[in-house]
Each structure stands twice: as C-alpha cells, then as structure tokens.
Amino acid sequence: MGLLSWIVLGLVVGALAKWLMPGPDPGGWIITILLGIGGAFVGGWIGSFLGFGTVTGFNLGSLVLATGGAVLLLAAHRKIKG
C-alpha cells in the first residue's frame, strides 16, 4: 500500500476506534489518525504473529486487524495521557 492509502486507512480505522471507545481523549483528529495508522501496523504485526493474516489493503480482515490495533493504541494512549 502507498503512503496515501495508509493515511486513508488510518483515518477510517482511527474513526472506527474512536466510535468503539467514545469519550474524551487527550488529542484531536490528528492524534486519532496517527493512532489509526499505528494501529494498522500493530494489528498487522499481532495478526501475523498469531497467524490471522496481515493488513494488506482495504478489505474486511485488514480493517478488523487494524481497528483492533488502533483500539489497543487508543487505550494505551488514554492510560498514559489520562
């Protein structure tokens, strides 16, 4: 995936993570996008480690893995900054 694809995926995944974990967050939409992009990397790494697959593009499996990673990063970010 190209850089623009990662940014768009990060935006979508960050919004999904924010929807799954509502509440006040320390940071705005830029932090949410960055957490989404990081979540895609984390979700892909965990998914490949556990044998579920990797984040390969815009498909359902990749969105689930990336969203799971973004939720983990959002929870960690809330814990650290909260």
URKABEL-V683884 format. One record per residue. RES is the residue in three letters. OMEGA is omega in whole degrees, 0 to 359 (none if undefined). BURIAL is b if it has 16 or more other ideal C-beta (glycine too) atoms within 10 Angstrom, else e. Layout:
BEGIN
[[RES & OMEGA & BURIAL] [RES & OMEGA & BURIAL]]
END
This chain:
BEGIN
[[MET & 179 & e] [GLY & 182 & e] [LEU & 179 & e] [LEU & 178 & e] [SER & 178 & e] [TRP & 180 & b] [ILE & 179 & e] [VAL & 177 & b] [LEU & 177 & b] [GLY & 178 & b] [LEU & 180 & e] [VAL & 182 & b] [VAL & 177 & b] [GLY & 178 & b] [ALA & 177 & b] [LEU & 179 & b] [ALA & 179 & b] [LYS & 178 & b] [TRP & 180 & e] [LEU & 180 & e] [MET & 181 & e] [PRO & 178 & e] [GLY & 180 & e] [PRO & 179 & e] [ASP & 174 & b] [PRO & 182 & e] [GLY & 182 & e] [GLY & 183 & e] [TRP & 179 & e] [ILE & 177 & e] [ILE & 179 & e] [THR & 178 & b] [ILE & 179 & b] [LEU & 176 & b] [LEU & 177 & b] [GLY & 178 & b] [ILE & 176 & b] [GLY & 178 & b] [GLY & 176 & b] [ALA & 178 & b] [PHE & 181 & b] [VAL & 179 & b] [GLY & 177 & b] [GLY & 180 & b] [TRP & 179 & e] [ILE & 179 & e] [GLY & 178 & b] [SER & 178 & e] [PHE & 181 & e] [LEU & 178 & e] [GLY & 179 & e] [PHE & 184 & e] [GLY & 181 & e] [THR & 175 & e] [VAL & 186 & b] [THR & 181 & e] [GLY & 182 & e] [PHE & 172 & e] [ASN & 187 & e] [LEU & 180 & e] [GLY & 179 & e] [SER & 178 & b] [LEU & 179 & b] [VAL & 179 & b] [LEU & 182 & b] [ALA & 179 & b] [THR & 176 & b] [GLY & 177 & b] [GLY & 179 & b] [ALA & 177 & b] [VAL & 177 & b] [LEU & 179 & b] [LEU & 178 & b] [LEU & 177 & b] [ALA & 178 & e] [ALA & 179 & e] [HIS & 177 & b] [ARG & 182 & e] [LYS & 182 & e] [ILE & 185 & e] [LYS & 183 & e] [GLY & none & e]]
END
